[in-house]
Amino acid sequence: MHNLGDPATQVPILAKLKAAGRIRYIGITTTSKGRYGDLARAMTEYPLDFIGIDYSAANLSAADEILPLARERGIGVLVYMPFGRGALFSRASGRELPEWAADFGARSWAQLFLKFVAAHPAVTCVTPATSNPKHMLDNIGAAHGRLPDEDERARILRGLFTCRGGW
Ligand SMILES: NC(=O)c1ccc[n+]([C@@H]2O[C@H](COP(=O)([O-])OP(=O)(O)OC[C@H]3O[C@@H](n4cnc5c(N)ncnc54)[C@H](OP(=O)(O)O)[C@@H]3O)[C@@H](O)[C@H]2O)c1
């Protein structure tokens, strides 16, 4: 159900299709912070398999209520806009990737940003978009190696947003 759709109408239809084996999962999406309340309501009122939501190091709002709720209810999380629509690349522009990124296997800024998102315990799947095959290979590289732990995730945020120029 794209952009929240109309779950009161759509969920019963989708549930029948799921019972008939025509579809496997039922999900609902939004990338508007102003609609997170409606999303949270849908997550508690309907039998959803997954949600799709915006979340990145540049946009942490989903972590306040939605991601904990998804964990609590066992709902999968598909993350949209993991680079903040490219805003994170502007923030990192002209800066060296910190050496400690190698500790969790990140060899580029893109991999660091993707691993930041994938490491959130509620996140099931991350969907970066690109029109560039080289970027696609770079992004696939984020699937290798371990993920950053909580301290490393906090360090990523501190470096990006509080002490420009140094970690
Ligand atoms: N409600 C919804 O269902 C909904 C809403 C919003 C978004 N989405 C989906 O979420 C996905 C991602 O969203 P998005 O495209 O808005 O944001 P995004 O993935 O955060 O950012 C895409 C931007 O990052 C750049 N990029 C990607 N890989 C890179 C790399 N390795 N190095 C440098 N730059 C890189 C891309 O440029 P290049 O093309 O030059 O690589 C593009 O400008 C899409 O599949 C979109 O369809 C769904």
The ligand as an ORCA input file, in Angstrom:
! r2SCAN-3c Opt
* xyz 0 1
  N       6.879      5.609     -0.596
  C       7.743      4.960     -1.340
  O       7.451      3.877     -1.750
  C       9.107      5.552     -1.625
  C       9.376      6.894     -1.376
  C      10.669      7.381     -1.605
  C      11.658      6.537     -2.118
  N      11.339      5.236     -2.382
  C      12.371      4.327     -2.939
  O      13.532      4.342     -2.134
  C      14.684      4.112     -2.923
  C      15.783      5.105     -2.589
  O      15.331      6.429     -2.556
  P      16.015      7.728     -3.222
  O      16.495      7.454     -4.589
  O      15.021      8.816     -3.080
  O      17.231      8.098     -2.248
  P      18.683      7.521     -1.894
  O      18.843      6.090     -2.286
  O      18.907      7.926     -0.473
  O      19.676      8.440     -2.768
  C      19.836      8.300     -4.138
  C      20.984      9.260     -4.528
  O      22.232      8.727     -4.070
  C      23.161      8.684     -5.147
  N      23.994      7.485     -4.989
  C      23.568      6.186     -4.925
  N      24.618      5.358     -4.719
  C      25.734      6.147     -4.666
  C      27.116      5.865     -4.482
  N      27.568      4.624     -4.282
  N      28.002      6.907     -4.502
  C      27.550      8.180     -4.681
  N      26.255      8.509     -4.859
  C      25.341      7.490     -4.854
  C      22.314      8.612     -6.401
  O      23.018      9.190     -7.479
  P      23.471      8.290     -8.759
  O      22.219      7.963     -9.511
  O      24.394      9.203     -9.492
  O      24.152      7.076     -8.223
  C      21.094      9.462     -6.007
  O      21.361     10.842     -6.212
  C      14.227      4.198     -4.362
  O      14.228      2.878     -4.868
  C      12.837      4.782     -4.299
  O      11.981      4.270     -5.310
  C      10.099      4.734     -2.147
*
